[in-house]
């Protein structure tokens, strides 16, 4: 009788041990799977940003028409260097574009499931502030992505009465073709500032400012933005608070100007 009780007790204890061990192993496996999923998510973010920036998509010229691409990519068709992207495709992220593609549709075209959320931000490497001191004298301030003033930046200002400026004309100016512009140049001080003084020619309608240092170029215009020039774009799916988040950056080039592309991915 005592022997039977001992066997029964031993069986109960063994069952408890196996149950606890099994639960522990299950928790370990669950944690490991969760970690692997997060690691794979981190790899996905790098993969997706490169798919967006290195591929032109299909069809390759999709941004220049109202056709929705079968596969999305912002790369410039026949680009001879990486991360050189198409201005028209980037502008499709702006809801003011005739070819606007909502960010949810971008996610779907990337082949991501609804469990993933993304945000795409494009902004210039140098931020240029233009503050008029008088009708023909301007204080220029150049800062970097951390809002820190940048000294010894070559600043070129082109003042013009032209009323039909567009990206093609801006790019022509950046390339050195300065027809129809009055040009002044200066160098930023340790506060990232300099003055462009056009007092000798009087007031004109539009000022285009190019900041150039070590072949890093950014541009801004005053008093108005030009519709087909990329200044900054932010297309997002709401807040990523309380989610697992991955952030990746790439340096890109649009029309000979330099920008950052920031891709944020989060998932539930």
N, C-alpha and C positions, 0 to 999 in steps of 0.2 A: 504493500500500500504506500509506504513512504517512498519507495523507489518510483512509483507511478507519479506521485506528487512532484518529486524532484524533476522527472522528465517533462511534466507539464509546465513547471516553473521555468525550466531551462528553455523550453520552446517559446514561452511568452516573452522572456528576456531577449532571446535571439530575434524574435519578430520585432520587438521594440527597437533593437539595435539596427536591424536591417531597414526599418521604416525611417528612423532618424537619418541613417547614412544615405538612404535613397533620396530623402528630401534635400539633404545637404548637397549631394551630387547634382540633383536637379537644379538647385539654385545656382551652383557653380556653372553649369552648362548654360543656364538662362543668362547669367551675367556675361559669360564669354560670348554668347551669340549677340547680346546687346552691344558689347564692345566691338565685335567684328562688324556689325551693321554700322556703327558710328564711324569706324575706320574706313569702311567702304564708302560711306557718305562723304568723308573728307576727300577721298580719291575722286569721287564723282564731281565734286566742285571744280577741281583742277581740270578734269576732262571736259566738263561742260563749257568752261570759260574759253578753253582752247578751240573747242568745236565752234563756238560763236565767232571767235576772232581770226582763226586761221582758215576757215572754210568760207567760200563765197555763197554757199547754199545752193539750192536747186529750185528754179533756174538761177544761173549765176548772176543775172542782171535783175533780179526780182525787185530790188529797191527803186528801180527807175520806172515802175509801172504799178498799177493797182492790183496786180496779180499777187495772191498770197502764196508764199513759197511752200514747196512740198517739204523741203528741209531748210532750216534757217541757219544762216551764217552771215556775219557782217564783213567778211574778208573782201578785199578789192579783187575783182576778177583780173586774172593774169598778173597779180602782184609779184614783184621780183624780190621782195623782202618780207619777212614775217611781221605780223601785227600791223600791217598797213591796211586800214579798213575803209569802207566805202561810206562817204558822207551821207548819201541818200538813204542807205540802209540804217545808219545810226539815227538819222532824223525820224525814221519810222517809229521809234520808241516814244516820240513826243506826240501827245494827243492833239496838237495843232497841225500835224502833218496830214496831207491828203491820203497818204498810204499808211496811216496809223495802224500798228499791230499791238493790241493790248498785251500786257505782260503775262496774263494767263494763257494767251495763245502762244506766246514765245515758249512758255514752259511745255505746252503740249507738243509744239514742233520740235522741241529738244528730246521728246520721248520720255519725259519725266512723269511719274505717277502723281495723282492729286495729293499724295502725302507730302510732297515737296513744295516748297515755296521759294521764290527767288526775288531778288532786287538787283537791278542793273543801274549803276551810276557812272556817268561819263563827265569828267571835268578837266580843265586845262592844268598842265603842270605848274604854270605860273598864273596867279590871279592878278589881274591888272585893274586898279581903281583909277578912274579919271574924274578929277574934281576941278571944275572951272573956277579959276580965281578972278578972272575978268572974262569979257566976251572973247578974248583971243590969247589968254594965258591959262595954262592948265597944270595942275599938280598931279603927277603920275606916281602911284605907289604900286610896287611889285612885291608880292608875297608868294611863298611856296605852299605846298599842300598842308603844312602844319600852321599856316597863317604867320609864318616867320618872315620878316622883311629880308629881301635878297639884294645884296649890294653888287656893284660893278656889272649890272645888267645893261646891255646896250638897248636903249629905247629910241625907236624911230616913230615919229608922228607924221601922218599924212593928212593935211587939211584940204578939204575940197568942197566945191559947191555942187558936185554931182548929186542928183536925186535918185539915181537908179543903180546904186551900188548893190552888188550881189557877190556870192562866193567866188565866182570866176574872177571878178575884178579885184577882190581882196587877195586872192591867191597870186594874181599877176603882180600886185604891189609887193607881196612877200617875196616873190621871186626876183624883185629888183626893177620891175617895169613901173615907173612912177609918173607916167603921163597923167596930166590933169590934176596932179597933186602938188601942193606946196609942202616941202619936207623939212622937218627940224629933227635934230638928234641930240641926245644927252646920255649921261651915265648915272645910274642910281647911286646914292650915297649909302652910308651904313644904316640908314633908316629905311632903305629900299625906295627912296624917293628922288625925284628930279622934276624940273620944270621945263615944259615945252612952251616957248614964247613966240607967238605969231603976231606980235604987236606991229611989226613992220608991214603987214599985209592986210590987216583988218579982219573983221569977223567973216566966217564962212559957215557952211551948213553942217558938215560932218567931219569928225576927226576919227581916223583909224590909227590905233597904237599897236605897234609890234614890240614885244619884249624878246630879246635874243641873248642867250648866254650859252657858250659852248655848244652851239647849234641846237639848243633847246628853245623852241619858239612857241609863243602864245600871242593871241591877238584879242583886242577888245575895240568896241566902237562907241562913239558918243555923238549925239544924245540918245540915239535909238539903236536897238538890236536889228540886225539884218536877217530876214526870214530864213535863208538857206545856209547860214553860217552856224556851226556848232559852237555854242558857248558852254552850256552844261545841261545835262539831261539826267533825270532821275525817274525811273519807272519801277514801282515796288508793289508788293502784295500785302501791304499793311505792316503791322508790328511783328517783330521776331522775339519779343520778350517771352521768357519761360520756355524757350525751345532750344534744342541743340543747334548751334550756329557754326557755319564755316564761312570765312571771308578770304577771298583771293583777289590779288591785284595783278594787272598787266599794264605795261607801258605801251601805248598805241600811237599810231600816227594817222592823222586825218588831214588831207590837203596840205602836207608839209608842216603841219603844226602838231605839237606833242601834247598828249592827254594821258590821264589815268583812266583805266576801266576797273571798276570795283564791282565784283559779283559777290552777293551775299546769298547763301542757301541755308534754309532751315527746314526741319522736318519733324513730324510728330511720331 
